[in-house]
Amino acid sequence: MKIAIVNDMPLAVEALRRALSLEPAHEVAWVASNGLEAVQRCAELTPDLILMDLIMPVMDGVEATRQIMAETPCAIVIVTVDRQANVSRVFEAMGHGALDVVDTPALGVGNAKEAAAPLLRKIFNIGWLIGQRSAQVRAEPAPLRAPGKRQRLVAIGSSAGGPAALEVLLKGLPRNFPAAIVLVQHVDQVFAAGMAEWLSSASSLPVRLAREGEPPQNGVVLLAGTNHHIRLLKNGTLAYTAEPVNEIYRPSIDVFFESVASYWRGDAIGVLLTGMGRDGAQGLKLMRQQGYLTIAQDQQSSAVYGMPKAAAAIDAAVEIRPLERIASRLLEAFAK
């Protein structure tokens, strides 16, 4: 994999070089010392992946991510020395299409392989995401269910660009929204709590992490909060599970959507937002087959048109809508 490094700190660049050298398949394509240089270098030679710092002179990592994803898109992972101190910037970068975030490996402290392991694991995952996975269509969709007076659930999945998309969607829903909402966003559990707080501050609905054993609740937004998958159980409660262990997306949108298709006994709507890869497409298909309304974000409003495109390709979405029109559609569907 050809990997670019964007960082103005020589020690950080050296730490990243050493970490990448532990995996022979990785090659440093180029190094940039600020965001502006990164945008220019990326236009000349677009790498498979960019390891992007946040705080830099001339142009920071957030703006560089925005420009690169708009002009010469490629996979971007935010690498920073202090994730917790830069939570809002991390979410801004992810809103523009960055896929993940990881700490800068420590240089000359302890075991070099152990220090590099979190970074190399995320790069491995990104490499898998860049590849293609075959889609399987299991059956023809069932007739669409008309929302009635039963329990109501909105199941939402998102990845790259998701935080900003979720902010827009939730801002469009009123405090008395008559359904439960469960969000599955590809984000490391270290950031899940901060993301819930950030979304809650932008929404009239309360947003918090989903707890083991609780059921979805009307008017409350629950966010999957660990690196395990979240499922709906037969008794209507939520549970975290490590299975399937070989699922590269963690938490997996497909796993949650499939559990909704299997066990939810009320009315439901599935929504698949911006993201790289195919996660959520097959699960959305299963929800459609159960007669639920399924919605995929359109290409123009998606930061990364991967997951919604995969859903459209297998006819998993009943409707394909711009982001700004999804909240109003949810309100319309549950109006009666």
MITORKOL-982440 format. One record per residue (C-alpha): residue number from 1; residue in three letters; z, y, x negated. Coordinates in pm, whole numbers, plus 50000, padded with zeros to 5 digits. Layout:
<recs>
- nr|rest|Z|Y|X
- NUM|ala|Z|Y|X
...
</recs>
This chain:
<recs>
- nr|rest|Z|Y|X
- 1|met|50000|50000|50000
- 2|lys|49905|50344|49867
- 3|ile|50214|50564|49901
- 4|ala|50250|50938|49842
- 5|ile|50578|51110|49753
- 6|val|50656|51463|49872
- 7|asn|50972|51598|49709
- 8|asp|51064|51897|49495
- 9|met|51353|51722|49316
- 10|pro|51249|51538|48995
- 11|leu|51546|51298|49017
- 12|ala|51455|51206|49375
- 13|val|51091|51150|49277
- 14|glu|51200|50925|48992
- 15|ala|51434|50730|49221
- 16|leu|51150|50674|49467
- 17|arg|50909|50572|49190
- 18|arg|51157|50315|49060
- 19|ala|51221|50180|49408
- 20|leu|50849|50140|49476
- 21|ser|50796|49971|49139
- 22|leu|51014|49682|49259
- 23|glu|50734|49580|49495
- 24|pro|50406|49513|49308
- 25|ala|50198|49568|49623
- 26|his|50299|49935|49633
- 27|glu|50109|50204|49441
- 28|val|50200|50573|49409
- 29|ala|49887|50755|49526
- 30|trp|50008|51106|49438
- 31|val|50317|51327|49420
- 32|ala|50352|51672|49580
- 33|ser|50640|51914|49521
- 34|asn|50621|52093|49856
- 35|gly|50478|52059|50204
- 36|leu|50178|52287|50149
- 37|glu|50067|52087|49848
- 38|ala|50115|51768|50050
- 39|val|49887|51892|50328
- 40|gln|49619|51978|50072
- 41|arg|49652|51650|49880
- 42|cys|49649|51449|50200
- 43|ala|49319|51609|50301
- 44|glu|49171|51508|49965
- 45|leu|49315|51156|49961
- 46|thr|49494|51027|50270
- 47|pro|49747|50758|50168
- 48|asp|49870|50466|50378
- 49|leu|50219|50615|50386
- 50|ile|50395|50938|50288
- 51|leu|50762|50952|50186
- 52|met|50842|51306|50303
- 53|asp|51144|51514|50205
- 54|leu|51277|51764|50460
- 55|ile|51403|52063|50261
- 56|met|51143|52209|50024
- 57|pro|51014|52553|49919
- 58|val|50684|52699|50044
- 59|met|50661|52458|50340
- 60|asp|50931|52220|50460
- 61|gly|50884|51856|50561
- 62|val|50885|51929|50935
- 63|glu|50590|52169|50920
- 64|ala|50409|51948|50667
- 65|thr|50448|51652|50900
- 66|arg|50311|51856|51190
- 67|gln|50005|51970|50997
- 68|ile|49929|51632|50844
- 69|met|49956|51451|51177
- 70|ala|49724|51711|51334
- 71|glu|49462|51714|51057
- 72|thr|49472|51390|50853
- 73|pro|49717|51159|51031
- 74|cys|49889|50877|50846
- 75|ala|50225|50701|50852
- 76|ile|50516|50925|50745
- 77|val|50876|50829|50672
- 78|ile|51132|51104|50621
- 79|val|51337|51051|50304
- 80|thr|51640|51274|50262
- 81|val|51965|51284|50066
- 82|asp|52169|51364|50376
- 83|arg|52043|51238|50712
- 84|gln|52350|51345|50907
- 85|ala|52329|51706|50791
- 86|asn|51965|51726|50895
- 87|val|51968|51554|51234
- 88|ser|51782|51829|51421
- 89|arg|51513|51853|51151
- 90|val|51471|51475|51155
- 91|phe|51409|51478|51531
- 92|glu|51164|51767|51492
- 93|ala|50969|51570|51232
- 94|met|50975|51258|51450
- 95|gly|50854|51471|51738
- 96|his|50549|51557|51528
- 97|gly|50483|51189|51452
- 98|ala|50709|51078|51165
- 99|leu|50790|50711|51216
- 100|asp|51134|50672|51063
- 101|val|51398|50814|50831
- 102|val|51589|50672|50536
- 103|asp|51825|50794|50265
- 104|thr|51689|50865|49917
- 105|pro|51776|50566|49695
- 106|ala|52055|50634|49449
- 107|leu|51936|50656|49088
- 108|gly|52131|50462|48824
- 109|val|52416|50365|49058
- 110|gly|52496|49996|49104
- 111|asn|52228|49735|49167
- 112|ala|51881|49895|49175
- 113|lys|51741|49635|49416
- 114|glu|52027|49683|49661
- 115|ala|51986|50061|49647
- 116|ala|51613|50033|49714
- 117|ala|51641|49765|49986
- 118|pro|51668|49998|50292
- 119|leu|51361|50196|50182
- 120|leu|51155|49888|50097
- 121|arg|51249|49724|50428
- 122|lys|51125|50026|50623
- 123|ile|50803|50036|50419
- 124|phe|50750|49668|50497
- 125|asn|50793|49743|50868
- 126|ile|50550|50035|50848
- 127|gly|50295|49812|50677
- 128|trp|50324|49569|50966
- 129|leu|50291|49849|51220
- 130|ile|49971|49975|51056
- 131|gly|49818|49631|51108
- 132|gln|49695|49495|51438
- 133|arg|49857|49238|51661
- 134|ser|49648|49055|51920
- 135|ala|49719|49131|52284
- 136|gln|49761|48860|52539
- 137|val|49694|48920|52905
- 138|arg|49890|48672|53111
- 139|ala|49777|48732|53467
- 140|glu|49622|48977|53710
- 141|pro|49847|49261|53832
- 142|ala|50028|49209|54160
- 143|pro|49998|49469|54439
- 144|leu|50197|49783|54363
- 145|arg|50542|49795|54523
- 146|ala|50620|50103|54727
- 147|pro|50958|50251|54622
- 148|gly|51211|50209|54900
- 149|lys|51587|50249|54939
- 150|arg|51691|49984|54690
- 151|gln|51835|50042|54343
- 152|arg|51597|50242|54130
- 153|leu|51528|50225|53757
- 154|val|51298|50409|53518
- 155|ala|51239|50212|53196
- 156|ile|51097|50432|52919
- 157|gly|50972|50328|52575
- 158|ser|50868|50556|52288
- 159|ser|50824|50561|51912
- 160|ala|50652|50810|51679
- 161|gly|50656|51147|51851
- 162|gly|50903|51010|52103
- 163|pro|51200|51246|52063
- 164|ala|50993|51553|52148
- 165|ala|50814|51370|52430
- 166|leu|51143|51252|52578
- 167|glu|51278|51606|52563
- 168|val|50981|51732|52767
- 169|leu|51004|51449|53019
- 170|leu|51380|51477|53074
- 171|lys|51362|51856|53110
- 172|gly|51137|51797|53409
- 173|leu|51396|51590|53597
- 174|pro|51670|51749|53812
- 175|arg|52041|51678|53791
- 176|asn|52024|51483|54119
- 177|phe|51741|51254|54005
- 178|pro|51781|50948|54231
- 179|ala|51736|50669|53976
- 180|ala|51884|50520|53662
- 181|ile|51699|50574|53334
- 182|val|51707|50352|53026
- 183|leu|51534|50471|52707
- 184|val|51422|50250|52420
- 185|gln|51319|50463|52121
- 186|his|51237|50325|51778
- 187|val|51514|50497|51585
- 188|asp|51771|50370|51336
- 189|gln|52116|50320|51490
- 190|val|52256|50577|51246
- 191|phe|52066|50841|51442
- 192|ala|52099|50702|51794
- 193|ala|52420|50886|51884
- 194|gly|52287|51215|51748
- 195|met|51965|51168|51941
- 196|ala|52157|51106|52264
- 197|glu|52355|51427|52212
- 198|trp|52040|51620|52129
- 199|leu|51858|51498|52441
- 200|ser|52163|51557|52658
- 201|ser|52181|51920|52546
- 202|ala|51817|51967|52648
- 203|ser|51839|51789|52984
- 204|ser|52020|51852|53311
- 205|leu|52093|51479|53317
- 206|pro|52367|51328|53099
- 207|val|52231|51121|52810
- 208|arg|52448|50874|52620
- 209|leu|52426|50542|52438
- 210|ala|52405|50230|52653
- 211|arg|52720|50017|52634
- 212|glu|52729|49640|52625
- 213|gly|52792|49493|52970
- 214|glu|52733|49807|53180
- 215|pro|52469|49835|53453
- 216|pro|52213|50118|53469
- 217|gln|52353|50408|53674
- 218|asn|52174|50656|53900
- 219|gly|52152|51002|53747
- 220|val|52250|50881|53398
- 221|val|52017|50834|53102
- 222|leu|52114|50544|52877
- 223|leu|51965|50518|52526
- 224|ala|51947|50190|52334
- 225|gly|52197|50254|52057
- 226|thr|52176|49978|51795
- 227|asn|51920|49804|51575
- 228|his|51949|49505|51807
- 229|his|51727|49474|52112
- 230|ile|51855|49574|52455
- 231|arg|51799|49353|52759
- 232|leu|51868|49360|53128
- 233|leu|52054|49044|53225
- 234|lys|52024|48845|53546
- 235|asn|52351|48998|53674
- 236|gly|52206|49350|53639
- 237|thr|52400|49456|53330
- 238|leu|52272|49558|52987
- 239|ala|52327|49356|52671
- 240|tyr|52239|49387|52303
- 241|thr|52090|49087|52127
- 242|ala|51952|49007|51782
- 243|glu|51695|48775|51938
- 244|pro|51406|48759|51884
- 245|val|51490|48798|51516
- 246|asn|51125|48801|51410
- 247|glu|51041|49104|51627
- 248|ile|50953|49382|51383
- 249|tyr|51020|49662|51632
- 250|arg|51394|49719|51664
- 251|pro|51496|49788|51931
- 252|ser|51187|49637|52094
- 253|ile|51038|49804|52401
- 254|asp|50861|49481|52494
- 255|val|51192|49293|52499
- 256|phe|51345|49543|52740
- 257|phe|51041|49580|52966
- 258|glu|51008|49201|52989
- 259|ser|51373|49170|53092
- 260|val|51320|49433|53363
- 261|ala|51017|49241|53491
- 262|ser|51226|48923|53500
- 263|tyr|51561|49038|53637
- 264|trp|51552|49380|53803
- 265|arg|51590|49339|54177
- 266|gly|51533|49696|54292
- 267|asp|51249|49944|54253
- 268|ala|51136|50030|53902
- 269|ile|50886|50239|53710
- 270|gly|50781|50163|53354
- 271|val|50677|50450|53125
- 272|leu|50524|50405|52780
- 273|leu|50507|50717|52563
- 274|thr|50364|50812|52225
- 275|gly|50401|50574|51931
- 276|met|50227|50375|51660
- 277|gly|50153|50007|51710
- 278|arg|50155|49793|52023
- 279|asp|50521|49761|52121
- 280|gly|50572|49800|52495
- 281|ala|50215|49726|52602
- 282|gln|50272|49362|52692
- 283|gly|50607|49436|52856
- 284|leu|50447|49711|53063
- 285|lys|50181|49459|53166
- 286|leu|50451|49223|53290
- 287|met|50612|49503|53490
- 288|arg|50277|49579|53651
- 289|gln|50233|49214|53737
- 290|gln|50562|49231|53925
- 291|gly|50420|49515|54135
- 292|tyr|50601|49802|53967
- 293|leu|50441|50139|53902
- 294|thr|50356|50164|53532
- 295|ile|50258|50485|53351
- 296|ala|50119|50540|53001
- 297|gln|50097|50876|52828
- 298|asp|49741|51000|52775
- 299|gln|49575|51046|52438
- 300|gln|49560|51425|52436
- 301|ser|49935|51472|52484
- 302|ser|50041|51186|52252
- 303|ala|50152|51266|51897
- 304|val|50040|50914|51803
- 305|tyr|49808|50737|52047
- 306|gly|49894|50380|51954
- 307|met|50128|50218|52206
- 308|pro|49983|50392|52514
- 309|lys|49632|50306|52393
- 310|ala|49733|49941|52357
- 311|ala|49871|49946|52711
- 312|ala|49550|50100|52846
- 313|ala|49342|49842|52662
- 314|ile|49506|49550|52846
- 315|asp|49520|49731|53181
- 316|ala|49900|49747|53171
- 317|ala|49921|50099|53312
- 318|val|49861|50173|53678
- 319|glu|49831|50539|53582
- 320|ile|49754|50727|53259
- 321|arg|49900|51077|53266
- 322|pro|49956|51379|53043
- 323|leu|50316|51407|52928
- 324|glu|50385|51721|53131
- 325|arg|50288|51543|53454
- 326|ile|50501|51230|53416
- 327|ala|50832|51379|53536
- 328|ser|50671|51514|53854
- 329|arg|50518|51171|53918
- 330|leu|50858|51006|53889
- 331|leu|51001|51253|54141
- 332|glu|50707|51193|54375
- 333|ala|50745|50815|54353
- 334|phe|51114|50827|54440
- 335|ala|51085|51107|54698
- 336|lys|51115|50876|54998
</recs>
